[in-house]
């Protein structure tokens, strides 16, 4: 699908009110695709499960995703798949700080 496909999907799903599961495993979305998903997650209130595994989003992309989730107080996202994305310890620490520790 690539980055351009993810950008198009993110724009289309910004107005979605029914989709609850989005599996984007192994779609070569990289950091720019993660930024597009972050923009989606800032406004989408229905997605509960998102798998972005095996996409090379790295730490920068993960930070963008986390920031998108945190920016949406109505987010219903409860499951996030991130395996095989070249994410270092700092990225995982950021994820835990933003989505787990700060939400308690």
Phi, psi and omega in degrees: 000317178074180183295315183297323177295319179294320178300314179296316178297317180298318179295318180293321183279353178299332180258004182294139176233008183232326184294127181249338184235129179228112181253108180246028181301130174057063180234012177054050182272341179042197187295317181294324175294322177296323177295321177295319177295325178299318177298321176297313184293340176292334185242339184280132182244011183245334183293125180252333183229129178224122176248114178242027181296151175059053183227002178060044181280339178057186183296319183297317178294320179295320177299318179297316178300312179301315180297323177296318179295314182295327181289349182248097181294344179264006181300137177252010181296121179240345179227130181226114178267123184231012186300152175056055181233016180057042180266128181271180182301323180296322178295317179293320177299317179298316178303311181295319180297314185282319189259344182242301185294312184286349181264000181274000000 
